[in-house]
Amino acid sequence: MKSQRAELVADTAIALLADRGMRGLTHRAVDEAAGLPPGSTSNLARTRSALLELTLARLAQLESAAFAPLLESPAPDLVEVLAEMTAQALWTQLTVGRHRTVARYELALEATRRPELRRIYDRAGARFRDPAVAILAAAGSSDPVRHGRQLVAFGEGAIFDAVVGAGAEPTLDDLRLGIRELLRGMLGREGA
């Protein structure tokens, strides 16, 4: 982020998206919720598009930090290590990071209508897919690009189903088991 003020504005925008949805995110609402003088958010992000871009950039930064232990670790040799790390990262998104998850879904829908936001959203997604490909390649995947996409899609689906879908809230053990089974199938390790 450019400055502490930019982080404050973006963090406040994330909270507003999670609480009020896309319609509740205005420059004035951010100023009020952040305790800033009127016009402060407009000075930092002149247009709604600029505010959305700032918010999405901050959200990607926060989510990257949440997944950093998984994405920066040396390639695991065992399915169990990767399953545990992935389950913990997903669990964070469903619990302490739930408001960020809801805000991300709001931004994802908006990105379907705004090409400039779509580019930022896609770049942010690559920050998760590319390391997943590298980790699965190092773990012995026969098709790490496809498997990396599938691993991310599995995680996204589990999160979506728990947060906004009609599914039941998974436990940490449910996530561990699902990811372990997925990885065993991908890596051809039925008994691993």
QUIGI-V202853 format. One record per backbone hydrogen bond with DSSP energy under -0.5 kcal/mol. CO is the residue of the C=O (numbers start at 0). NH is the residue of the N-H. Records with the same first field share a line. If there is no record, write none. Layout:
BEGIN
CO: NH  NH
END
This chain:
BEGIN
2: 6
3: 7
4: 8
5: 9
6: 10
7: 11
8: 12
9: 13
10: 14
11: 15
12: 16
13: 17
14: 18
15: 19  20
16: 20
20: 23
21: 24
23: 25
25: 29
26: 30
27: 31
28: 32
29: 33
30: 34  35
31: 34
36: 39
38: 42
39: 43
40: 44
46: 50
47: 51
48: 52
49: 53
50: 54
51: 55
52: 56
53: 57
54: 58
55: 59
56: 60
57: 61
58: 62
59: 63
60: 64
61: 65
62: 66
63: 67
64: 67
66: 69  70
67: 71
68: 72
77: 81
78: 82
79: 83
80: 84
81: 85
82: 86
83: 87
84: 88
85: 89
86: 90
87: 91
88: 92
89: 93
90: 94
91: 96
94: 97
96: 99  100
97: 101
98: 102
99: 103
100: 104
101: 105
102: 106
103: 107
104: 108
105: 109
106: 110
107: 111
108: 111
109: 112  113
112: 114
113: 116  117
114: 118
115: 119
116: 120
117: 121
118: 122
119: 123
120: 124
121: 125
122: 126
123: 126
124: 127  128
125: 129
127: 131
128: 132
129: 133
130: 134
131: 135
132: 136
133: 137
134: 138
135: 140
136: 139
142: 146
143: 147
144: 148
145: 149
146: 150
147: 151
148: 152
149: 153
150: 154
151: 155
152: 156
153: 157
154: 158
155: 159
156: 160
157: 161
158: 162
159: 163  164
160: 166
170: 174
171: 175
172: 176
173: 177
174: 178
175: 179
176: 180
177: 181
178: 182
179: 183
180: 184
181: 185
182: 186
183: 187  188
185: 141
188: 191
END
